[in-house]
Amino acid sequence: MMTLQTSDFTPTLTTLSLGLAAIWAASIFATVVYRLFLDPLSKFPGPKLAAATSLYEGYYDVIKRGKYIHKIEELHQRYGPIIRINPHELHIYDSNFYDHVYNGKGKWEKSPEYTRSIDSGTSVFGTVDHDLHRLRRASLNPFFSKQKVTALQSVIQDLSGKLCTKLEACKGTDTAIDLESALGDFSMDVISEYCFDTKMGRVDRPGFSSDFRSIFRGLTELGHMAKLTPLVMMLFDSLPDNVVLFLNPRIKMLQEYDASCLALAKRLLRAESEGSWEDKGHPTVFREIIASADLPPSEKTPERLQAEAKVIINAGTVTTSWALTSALWHLTDNPDQLAKLRAEIRTVMSDPRHKPARLQQLEQLPYLTAVLNEALRISTGVTARSARIAPDRILMYDNWEIPRGTAVTLTAAHVHFDPAIFPNPKVFNPERWVGEAEARQRLERYLVVFSKGTRGCLGINLAWAELRIMLSNLVMRMDLVPFETTKDNIELYSDMVVPEPKNYQEPAQFLIR
Ligand code: HEM
């Protein structure tokens, strides 16, 4: 009788493996050949390696930690104002072209490569399709209008007052405060109370040992890897909660927040279906979505509401707290500017502890606006490239025809540091925003920190209200003195979705005097 030996299989398995490897290599070869010679984007300048594979971008962003933003600038100097920076994306370095791509005219989609680095596609932020985005955004817009923010300013005032009182308790002590985290706690409390009528009580907690900075900055670490392959986020999302917690125990706070958003969404949906909805007079984002007559039931599931809550809190906290931290560091570094700012605020706030100024008064102060414009410019908000795609038309840049459906980006930081628009761009100079209305408006066109157009920031009015109220209360109530903190803790060094300074492991710390 014939016996079957393991070795009888060996040639077959080897042949099979080799065959598969050959098919895989051939498909990669074909993809590269297509990208380099046949793809409509192949006519655009740029390094061939970047056109052939996303690993080129990955090297700068994953291995060298968020440095593609600077490499792209270098590539523009070599190849010109429009270049292909990865197999699917064109990048333009021309501040005057920003609002040709980021605007509200015609259909604009987002690129899935970008959105998947932050969101699974269920929230307004992560929506790729133009029409679905319009529908989702329309239900939220009224809630974030200027009128609504002005009406709900007491939420911001109360929390700002609480944080100032807590900071004042450290006056004259040697407690060094991680200001970004303290301000992050404030922003998170504002958003959860303003948007969801839920108190997180982060400012109320004793002490300043906040987990805010490590959590939110840590969240962006996966972003660049997720851009390279969808598998990263799929894997991360499919991990059970306790595994995620084991890998990063600090994430607990966000898990609890996610769970409470889901519970709240379920409660409200149940109340709606039972007709027991109790109107407490404080609108919430969830209620706006549930009440929207235009959104179909599939848009009102608890999971969708939860996704919206998550993205709003993520988008609104690190950004606002970083802009404030940057403003305060630069002001302490420029005592003349701080004195000028205080003199202006004093005209509407003679007793900061007991009678803080109203938002409408603060909005009339030109130097306060100038300081914040400059802080927003130099701190630059979001560093991630957010591509826009015109799905139905050819775009023109100079004599270049950009095929329909192509991902096109400009980088906000390149505009904010363009010396032709902002001379000495690395210098904090609020004075550049003071002057004739016409010149100021011209300059404001280039402040793109909130992006522009249909996909621009949803929370811009809320952000401005927080910035004005918090900065004016802080500078009028105390002196902040940087502690072991230099520009290396503040200046943009890497793009980790949000700006990251060189000394990113150490927070910007301040003593209170
Ligand atoms: C200084 C503070 C802020 C800055 C610099 C900022 C910046 C931005 C930028 C650049 C975008 C566009 C991103 C993209 O193109 O993909 C954006 C979108 C968004 N922001 Fe803000 N943001 C700030 C505050 C806020 C606040 C306070 C909230 C909410 C409470 C918020 C909620 C959102 C949402 C939901 C989106 C997505 C909008 C959409 O896709 O329709 N942001 N933000």
Residues whose N, C-alpha, C, O or C-beta is under 5 A from the ligand:
A	BS01	HEM	V124 F125 R137 I191 V311 I312 A315 G316 T319 T320 A323 G381 V382 S386 V449 F450 S451 T454 R455 G456 C457 L458 G459 L462 A463
